[in-house]
């Protein structure tokens, strides 16, 4: 059985160390260097004994920690976790798959599978827009729009209306400078303050009527 040592923390986290007789762990060595102030300049040495057992022996005055115990020398067995200072290590079988978290795996995948850069028209409203339903199937419900552009409509995956008399795309919410606007996407089926419109700068107490639904628009300050 061939063993390796996996670094669990610090600047070399994830590194696999092959067992080499005479290898020195420390902060200032020619072998393995760890950015941990609690590790000695030359902290410990990796050795194989006459029984072909791998050991780590600490160099004075350093110690190795296993759980709550501090020792001068340890024998390496699969699964053993030990610490020098604040840096953890684990003895693993060579070729054993490294265990990584879901988030780490996702980050690694994204780094290896970069998507082409695309310009985005997403923005944040300087002052969010509040939609309060004052008539219709969603009476007394409200929606708050903090970013855009957003599209409102029946059975719409963005801003959903449950009123089946409304089109799938009723209106689009966007911003020019500091002013929030509503754009008509369904012609004379939508009215603002009982009037037809193409684009309208949103003001407090504006009312959007579509089918049996009336929505009061306001700007959150």
Number of C-alpha atoms within 10 A of each C-alpha: 5 10 19 20 22 22 20 18 16 13 13 15 14 16 15 20 17 13 17 13 14 13 17 24 24 22 19 16 15 11 12 14 17 21 14 17 12 15 23 22 18 20 23 25 18 20 18 16 10 6 6 8 11 19 18 21 20 22 18 11 9 19 21 22 18 15 9 6 9 15 13 15 17 18 14 21 15 15 12 14 19 20 19 23 16 13 20 17 21 19 19 22 16 17 10 9 8 11 9 10 9 9 9 11 12 12 12 11 11 11 10 9 9 8 8 5 6 6 5 6 7 11 12 13 20 16 17 17 23 18 20 20 20 16 15 17 15 16 13 11 12 14 14 14 19 16 17 17 17 15 20 20 23 18 16 15 11 12 17 15 23 14 17 13 13 21 20 18 19 21 24 18 22 22 19 9 7 9 14 20 19 22 17 21 20 17 13 12 15 23 19 22 14 11 11 14 16 15 16 15 14 19 15 12 13 18 22 20 20 23 14 12 19 23 25 20 23 19 19 13 7
